[in-house]
């Protein structure tokens, strides 16, 4: 029984670690528009200034603020 509980705890911790890494990656490629507050993703190699797909305003790449 102890092995089962230990296995479940290890899987839970591994899943939390994996989700945190994914969130960090998502925040690295995301841009939030200053005008319409739309959040969109761009590839890593794209220019530092991009155009919002919603309103067309130009936005600079920068990491989103942490929650």
Order of alpha helices (4+ residues) and beta strands (2+ residues): alpha-beta-beta-beta-beta
